[in-house]
Amino acid sequence: MTPRELAKSICETLLGAGHQALLVGGCVRDILLGREPADYDVATDATPDRVMALFPESVAVGARFGVIVVPRDGLKVEVATFRADAGYSDGRHPDSVVCARTPQEDVQRRDFTINGLLMRHDLGEVLDFVGGQADLRAGVIRAVGEPDRRFREDKLRLLRAVRFAARFGFGIEPATFEGMRRHAREITQVSAERVRDELTKLLTEGAARRGFELLEETGLLEAVLPEVAALKGVEQPPQFHPEGDVWIHTRLMIEQLPAGASPTLAWGVLLHDVGKPPTFKSAQETGDRIRFDGHVDVGVRMARDITRRLRFSNEEMEQIVALVANHMRFKDVEQMRASTLKRFVRMPRFEEHLELHRLDCLSSHRRLESYGFVSRTLAETPAAEIRPPRLFSGDDLLEMGYKPGPIFSKILHAVEDAQLEGQLRTKEEAKEYVRREFVMRKRKMVKRPSL
């Protein structure tokens, strides 16, 4: 069973029980655009209790708001009762829901005209009470009814308007655009998690540059990511960045993110230079050229603050911060010791680090020597040489009579370095290395001084 077949089956059950049932919202929009809908929604005059009675397997995920989920064969369809909303005191959810009798009433509360279309599941006939078909043909995002009212009701619609415009390559109708500008600062009333999710979709749906330009034009960027808004106008040394300021550079990078890009890579790209504005020094100040001394360390702290503020998981946060922390290391790869290079390329999800570096180069000086060097290293070096089995452990040190202490980790790191450099191949060689390089004096281990 496909999602559309499930939605049709639900409609037929509702119709057979004497109720109205229509496909509604984004699925109708996508069908008319020739896209495969991600999910299907059904609108009906049946009450939530009646829907649950007709579909015993259903789940009341939003019964308070008239929404029931019907799952089947690993799929699910939302069934919503025709309704009219009465007030949104929290700027996100209706204070109460009044059941409506007709689909005409129901669509008047929806966000944008292109999402207010209904379709008969059997005939494919479209019911359009808000002018959504004309706006689809014209490529326009338009609020249903009065824009100010729509945005006061649900502040998340501000970000959704940007995302739809970017995803479909549509313009935003002038009155709707001005309404977005007037209400932009109110986006802070939306939970951090919902803001994060909308921004992540914007970054990973294949139109990130247009999306972030719209965020900037509407004032939403300053409200949700002031650290990124601060990139605008921050000049860079032209010998390394002929493309222009940090904002231009960042937009060029996110423009290259394909649909379906890794969310952590996308956020790493967006934030990789976030430390430049606070560390900017002009050529007059430095005496030679524009510099951003310490921008990586500052950027790491800022990226950590941003990802915490937006409630990323710990795993996501650590990867995004790691991308920011390591993006400048590629300039040194050809001079790295073998052990340092091997440790570098075996970082978790290194492919994201390498891709960020590639996008960074293509969006600035366009020199890919370091990218090519690392790519060849990965292609030509057996995995067993990059991540060889450990020759030596703390237990081995104990067996040799060494006493536990902070220097244990230093010894083990030194042994692994020597192994990665190809100097040690067996445990006996590792033991001899430790005896030669580290000596015990009065129960303390010290590094043997170099001659």
C-alpha positions as CSV (number, residue, x, y, z in Angstrom):
1,M,0.0,0.0,0.0
2,T,1.3,3.5,-0.9
3,P,0.5,6.6,1.2
4,R,-1.9,7.8,-1.5
5,E,-3.7,4.4,-1.5
6,L,-4.1,4.7,2.3
7,A,-5.5,8.2,2.1
8,K,-8.0,7.0,-0.6
9,S,-9.0,4.1,1.6
10,I,-9.6,6.4,4.5
11,C,-11.7,8.7,2.3
12,E,-13.8,5.8,1.1
13,T,-14.5,4.6,4.6
14,L,-15.6,8.1,5.7
15,L,-17.7,8.6,2.6
16,G,-19.3,5.1,3.1
17,A,-20.2,6.2,6.7
18,G,-22.0,9.3,5.4
19,H,-19.3,11.8,5.9
20,Q,-17.5,14.3,3.7
21,A,-13.8,13.4,3.0
22,L,-11.3,15.3,0.9
23,L,-7.5,15.4,0.4
24,V,-6.2,18.7,1.7
25,G,-3.1,20.9,2.1
26,G,0.4,20.1,1.0
27,C,-0.4,16.8,-0.7
28,V,-2.9,18.6,-3.1
29,R,-0.3,21.3,-3.7
30,D,2.4,18.8,-4.5
31,I,0.2,16.7,-6.8
32,L,-0.7,19.8,-8.8
33,L,3.0,20.7,-9.0
34,G,3.8,17.3,-10.3
35,R,5.8,16.3,-7.1
36,E,5.4,13.2,-5.0
37,P,3.8,14.3,-1.7
38,A,5.8,13.5,1.4
39,D,2.6,12.7,3.3
40,Y,-1.2,12.9,2.9
41,D,-3.8,14.7,5.0
42,V,-7.6,14.2,4.9
43,A,-10.2,16.7,5.9
44,T,-13.7,15.6,7.0
45,D,-16.8,16.7,8.8
46,A,-16.7,13.7,11.0
47,T,-15.8,14.5,14.6
48,P,-12.6,13.1,16.2
49,D,-14.6,10.6,18.2
50,R,-16.4,9.5,15.1
51,V,-13.1,9.1,13.2
52,M,-11.6,7.0,16.0
53,A,-14.7,4.8,16.0
54,L,-14.4,4.2,12.3
55,F,-10.7,3.5,12.6
56,P,-10.0,1.5,15.8
57,E,-6.2,1.5,15.1
58,S,-6.2,5.3,15.0
59,V,-4.2,7.5,17.5
60,A,-5.5,10.7,19.0
61,V,-2.3,12.8,18.6
62,G,-4.1,16.1,18.4
63,A,-7.7,15.3,19.3
64,R,-8.0,18.7,21.1
65,F,-7.4,20.3,17.8
66,G,-9.4,17.8,15.8
67,V,-6.5,15.8,14.4
68,I,-6.4,11.9,14.5
69,V,-3.6,9.8,12.9
70,V,-4.6,6.6,11.1
71,P,-1.7,4.2,10.8
72,R,-1.5,1.2,8.5
73,D,1.2,-1.0,7.1
74,G,3.9,1.3,8.4
75,L,2.3,4.3,6.9
76,K,0.1,7.0,8.5
77,V,-2.3,9.7,7.4
78,E,-3.7,12.6,9.5
79,V,-7.4,13.0,9.5
80,A,-8.6,16.5,10.6
81,T,-12.1,17.5,11.3
82,F,-13.3,20.7,9.5
83,R,-12.7,23.4,12.0
84,A,-12.5,27.1,12.8
85,D,-9.9,28.3,15.2
86,A,-10.8,30.7,18.1
87,G,-7.8,32.7,19.2
88,Y,-4.0,32.0,19.4
89,S,-2.9,33.5,22.7
90,D,0.5,31.6,22.6
91,G,1.2,32.5,19.0
92,R,1.4,28.9,18.0
93,H,-1.7,26.9,18.9
94,P,-5.4,27.7,18.9
95,D,-6.9,28.4,22.3
96,S,-9.9,26.4,21.3
97,V,-11.3,24.6,18.2
98,V,-14.8,25.0,16.8
99,C,-16.0,22.3,14.4
100,A,-17.0,23.7,11.1
101,R,-19.7,22.2,8.8
102,T,-18.1,22.9,5.4
103,P,-14.7,22.7,3.8
104,Q,-15.0,26.4,2.8
105,E,-14.9,27.4,6.4
106,D,-12.0,25.0,7.2
107,V,-9.6,26.4,4.6
108,Q,-10.1,30.0,5.7
109,R,-7.9,29.3,8.8
110,R,-5.0,27.8,6.8
111,D,-1.7,29.5,6.3
112,F,-1.1,30.1,2.6
113,T,-3.4,29.8,-0.4
114,I,-1.3,27.1,-2.0
115,N,-1.9,25.0,1.1
116,G,-5.6,25.7,1.2
117,L,-6.6,23.5,-1.7
118,L,-8.8,20.4,-1.4
119,M,-9.2,17.5,-3.8
120,R,-11.7,14.7,-4.3
121,H,-9.7,11.5,-3.9
122,D,-11.6,9.6,-6.6
123,L,-12.1,12.2,-9.4
124,G,-9.1,14.4,-8.8
125,E,-11.4,17.4,-8.8
126,V,-9.8,20.4,-7.0
127,L,-11.9,22.6,-4.7
128,D,-10.3,26.0,-4.4
129,F,-12.0,28.6,-2.2
130,V,-8.9,30.8,-1.6
131,G,-7.3,31.2,-5.1
132,G,-4.6,28.7,-4.5
133,Q,-4.5,27.4,-8.0
134,A,-3.9,30.8,-9.5
135,D,-1.1,31.4,-7.0
136,L,0.5,28.0,-7.9
137,R,0.4,29.0,-11.6
138,A,1.9,32.4,-10.8
139,G,4.5,31.1,-8.4
140,V,3.3,33.1,-5.4
141,I,3.2,32.6,-1.6
142,R,0.2,34.5,-0.4
143,A,-1.4,34.4,3.1
144,V,-5.0,33.3,3.3
145,G,-7.0,36.4,4.1
146,E,-5.3,39.1,6.2
147,P,-1.5,38.4,6.5
148,D,-1.2,40.1,9.9
149,R,-3.9,37.9,11.3
150,R,-2.3,34.7,9.9
151,F,1.1,35.6,11.4
152,R,-0.3,36.7,14.7
153,E,-2.1,33.3,15.0
154,D,1.0,31.2,14.4
155,K,4.5,32.8,14.3
156,L,6.1,29.7,12.8
157,R,4.3,30.6,9.6
158,L,6.9,33.3,9.1
159,L,9.6,30.7,8.6
160,R,7.3,28.4,6.6
161,A,6.6,31.2,4.1
162,V,10.4,31.5,3.5
163,R,10.8,27.8,3.2
164,F,8.0,27.3,0.7
165,A,9.2,30.3,-1.4
166,A,12.7,28.9,-1.5
167,R,11.8,25.2,-2.0
168,F,9.4,26.0,-5.0
169,G,11.3,29.0,-6.3
170,F,8.2,31.2,-5.7
171,G,8.0,34.9,-4.9
172,I,6.2,36.2,-1.8
173,E,3.1,38.4,-2.5
174,P,3.9,42.0,-1.4
175,A,1.3,42.3,1.4
176,T,2.4,38.9,2.8
177,F,6.0,40.0,2.6
178,E,5.4,43.2,4.4
179,G,3.4,41.3,7.1
180,M,6.4,39.1,7.6
181,R,8.6,42.1,8.1
182,R,6.3,43.6,10.6
183,H,6.1,40.4,12.6
184,A,9.7,39.1,12.2
185,R,10.8,39.8,15.8
186,E,7.9,37.7,17.1
187,I,9.5,34.5,15.8
188,T,11.3,34.3,19.1
189,Q,7.9,33.2,20.6
190,V,8.3,29.9,18.8
191,S,10.1,27.1,20.6
192,A,13.8,26.7,19.8
193,E,13.2,23.1,18.6
194,R,10.6,24.2,16.0
195,V,12.8,27.1,14.8
196,R,15.8,24.6,14.5
197,D,13.7,22.1,12.5
198,E,12.5,24.8,10.0
199,L,16.0,26.2,9.5
200,T,17.4,22.7,9.0
201,K,14.8,22.0,6.4
202,L,15.7,25.3,4.7
203,L,19.3,24.3,4.6
204,T,18.7,20.7,3.3
205,E,15.9,21.1,0.8
206,G,18.2,22.2,-2.1
207,A,17.5,26.0,-2.0
208,A,19.4,27.2,1.1
209,R,20.9,30.3,-0.5
210,R,17.5,31.7,-1.6
211,G,16.0,30.8,1.8
212,F,18.7,32.6,3.8
213,E,18.5,35.6,1.5
214,L,14.8,35.8,2.2
215,L,15.4,35.4,6.0
216,E,17.8,38.4,5.7
217,E,15.4,40.5,3.6
218,T,12.5,39.9,6.0
219,G,14.4,40.6,9.2
220,L,14.0,37.0,10.4
221,L,17.7,36.2,10.2
222,E,18.6,38.9,12.7
223,A,15.9,37.5,15.0
224,V,16.8,33.8,14.8
225,L,20.5,33.8,14.0
226,P,22.0,37.3,14.8
227,E,25.5,35.7,14.6
228,V,24.9,34.8,10.9
229,A,23.3,38.2,10.2
230,A,26.5,39.8,11.5
231,L,28.5,38.2,8.6
232,K,27.1,40.8,6.2
233,G,29.6,43.5,5.2
234,V,32.6,41.9,7.0
235,E,35.4,42.2,4.4
236,Q,37.9,39.5,3.7
237,P,41.5,39.6,2.2
238,P,40.9,39.6,-1.6
239,Q,43.9,37.3,-2.3
240,F,42.2,34.5,-0.5
241,H,38.5,35.6,-0.9
242,P,38.0,37.3,-4.3
243,E,34.3,36.6,-4.0
244,G,33.7,39.3,-1.4
245,D,32.6,39.6,2.3
246,V,31.9,36.7,4.7
247,W,28.1,36.8,4.0
248,I,28.7,36.4,0.2
249,H,31.1,33.6,0.9
250,T,28.7,31.8,3.2
251,R,25.8,32.1,0.7
252,L,28.0,30.7,-2.1
253,M,28.7,27.7,0.1
254,I,25.2,27.0,1.2
255,E,24.0,27.4,-2.4
256,Q,26.0,24.3,-3.3
257,L,24.3,22.1,-0.6
258,P,22.1,19.6,-2.5
259,A,18.7,18.5,-1.5
260,G,19.1,15.8,1.1
261,A,22.4,17.1,2.5
262,S,23.4,16.0,5.9
263,P,22.0,18.4,8.5
264,T,25.2,18.5,10.5
265,L,27.2,19.3,7.3
266,A,24.7,22.0,6.4
267,W,24.9,23.7,9.8
268,G,28.7,23.3,9.8
269,V,28.9,25.1,6.5
270,L,26.6,27.9,7.7
271,L,28.5,28.4,10.9
272,H,32.1,27.7,9.8
273,D,33.1,31.4,9.7
274,V,30.8,32.7,12.4
275,G,33.8,33.7,14.5
276,K,35.1,36.2,11.8
277,P,33.0,39.3,12.7
278,P,34.2,39.6,16.3
279,T,37.9,38.9,15.3
280,F,38.1,41.2,12.2
281,K,41.1,43.4,12.0
282,S,41.6,45.7,9.0
283,A,44.8,46.0,7.0
284,Q,45.5,49.3,8.7
285,E,45.3,47.7,12.1
286,T,47.6,44.7,11.1
287,G,50.0,46.6,8.9
288,D,49.7,44.1,6.0
289,R,46.2,42.6,5.3
290,I,42.8,41.9,6.8
291,R,43.1,39.2,9.5
292,F,40.8,37.1,11.7
293,D,43.3,35.9,14.3
294,G,41.7,33.3,16.6
295,H,38.4,33.2,14.6
296,V,38.3,29.4,14.8
297,D,38.4,29.3,18.6
298,V,35.9,32.1,18.8
299,G,33.7,30.4,16.2
300,V,33.8,27.1,18.1
301,R,32.5,28.9,21.2
302,M,29.8,30.6,19.2
303,A,28.8,27.5,17.4
304,R,28.4,25.7,20.7
305,D,26.3,28.5,22.1
306,I,24.1,28.5,18.9
307,T,23.5,24.7,18.9
308,R,22.7,24.7,22.6
309,R,20.3,27.6,22.1
310,L,18.5,25.7,19.3
311,R,18.4,22.5,21.4
312,F,20.4,20.2,19.1
313,S,21.2,16.8,20.4
314,N,24.6,16.4,22.0
315,E,25.8,14.2,19.1
316,E,24.7,16.8,16.5
317,M,26.2,19.6,18.5
318,E,29.6,17.9,18.8
319,Q,29.7,17.2,15.0
320,I,28.8,20.8,14.1
321,V,31.3,22.2,16.5
322,A,34.0,19.8,15.2
323,L,33.3,21.0,11.6
324,V,33.9,24.6,12.7
325,A,36.9,23.7,14.8
326,N,38.7,21.8,12.1
327,H,37.9,23.6,8.9
328,M,41.2,25.5,8.8
329,R,43.4,22.4,9.3
330,F,43.3,21.4,5.7
331,K,45.8,24.1,4.7
332,D,48.4,22.2,6.7
333,V,47.7,18.6,5.5
334,E,50.7,18.3,3.2
335,Q,53.1,19.3,6.0
336,M,51.5,17.0,8.6
337,R,53.4,14.1,10.1
338,A,51.9,10.7,9.0
339,S,50.5,10.1,12.4
340,T,48.9,13.5,12.6
341,L,47.3,13.1,9.2
342,K,46.0,9.7,10.0
343,R,44.5,10.9,13.2
344,F,42.9,13.8,11.3
345,V,41.3,11.7,8.5
346,R,39.9,9.2,11.0
347,M,37.8,11.7,12.8
348,P,34.1,10.7,13.1
349,R,32.2,11.5,9.8
350,F,35.4,12.8,8.2
351,E,33.6,12.9,4.8
352,E,31.7,15.9,6.1
353,H,34.9,17.7,7.0
354,L,36.3,17.0,3.6
355,E,33.1,18.2,1.8
356,L,33.0,21.4,3.9
357,H,36.6,22.1,2.8
358,R,35.8,21.5,-0.8
359,L,32.8,23.9,-0.7
360,D,35.0,26.4,1.1
361,C,37.6,26.3,-1.6
362,L,35.1,26.4,-4.5
363,S,33.4,29.5,-2.9
364,S,36.7,31.4,-2.5
365,H,40.1,31.0,-4.2
366,R,39.0,27.7,-5.9
367,R,42.3,26.0,-5.2
368,L,41.8,22.3,-4.4
369,E,45.3,21.0,-3.9
370,S,44.7,20.1,-0.2
371,Y,41.4,18.5,-1.1
372,G,43.1,16.4,-3.8
373,F,46.0,15.4,-1.4
374,V,43.6,14.2,1.3
375,S,41.4,12.4,-1.3
376,R,44.4,10.6,-2.7
377,T,45.6,9.7,0.8
378,L,42.3,8.1,1.6
379,A,42.1,6.3,-1.7
380,E,45.7,4.9,-1.5
381,T,46.1,4.2,2.2
382,P,44.6,0.9,3.4
383,A,42.1,1.3,6.3
384,A,44.3,-0.9,8.5
385,E,47.1,1.7,8.2
386,I,44.9,4.6,9.1
387,R,43.2,2.7,12.0
388,P,45.5,-0.2,12.9
389,P,44.8,-2.5,15.8
390,R,46.3,-1.2,19.0
391,L,49.7,-2.7,19.8
392,F,49.9,-1.6,23.4
393,S,47.5,-0.8,26.3
394,G,47.5,0.4,29.9
395,D,47.4,-3.3,31.0
396,D,50.8,-3.8,29.2
397,L,52.2,-0.8,31.1
398,L,51.0,-2.3,34.4
399,E,52.6,-5.7,33.5
400,M,55.9,-3.9,32.8
401,G,55.8,-2.4,36.4
402,Y,54.8,1.1,35.6
403,K,52.5,2.8,38.1
404,P,49.2,4.3,37.0
405,G,49.1,8.0,36.6
406,P,48.5,10.9,34.2
407,I,51.6,10.0,32.1
408,F,49.9,6.7,31.0
409,S,47.9,8.5,28.3
410,K,51.0,10.3,27.2
411,I,52.9,7.1,26.8
412,L,50.1,5.4,25.0
413,H,49.7,8.3,22.6
414,A,53.4,8.3,21.9
415,V,53.3,4.5,21.2
416,E,50.3,5.0,18.8
417,D,52.1,7.9,17.0
418,A,55.1,5.7,16.5
419,Q,52.9,2.9,15.2
420,L,51.1,5.3,12.8
421,E,54.5,6.5,11.6
422,G,55.4,2.9,10.7
423,Q,58.1,2.7,13.3
424,L,56.4,-0.1,15.4
425,R,54.8,-3.2,14.1
426,T,54.7,-5.6,17.1
427,K,54.0,-5.5,20.8
428,E,57.6,-6.4,21.6
429,E,58.8,-3.4,19.5
430,A,56.3,-1.3,21.4
431,K,57.6,-2.5,24.8
432,E,61.1,-1.8,23.8
433,Y,60.1,1.7,22.6
434,V,58.5,2.4,26.0
435,R,61.6,1.1,27.9
436,R,63.9,3.3,25.7
437,E,61.8,6.4,25.7
438,F,60.4,6.4,29.2
439,V,62.2,5.6,32.5
440,M,60.9,5.0,36.0
441,R,62.4,7.1,38.8
442,K,61.1,6.8,42.3
443,R,57.8,5.5,41.1
444,K,57.4,8.3,38.6
445,M,57.7,7.9,34.9
446,V,59.6,10.6,32.9
447,K,60.4,11.0,29.3
448,R,64.0,10.2,28.6
449,P,65.7,13.5,27.6
450,S,66.6,13.9,23.9
451,L,70.3,14.0,23.2
